[in-house]
């Protein structure tokens, strides 16, 4: 009775984490595509790509630590 809200809150935060993880994953893919398609790489572009990849790895580790599962929180585009 007292701890029901805790489980709902944890699930809500896990869903939010997974949504943000998907967003950052798409940003990493965009940055990698930009780097692969460009002829002359600017340092700023490389630094931003490195930063996005670090964010993605951090969120991925956090999701693994929380044992967050992808349920119907994030539609996979199908």
Beta strands, then each sheet from edge to edge (+ up, - down):
end
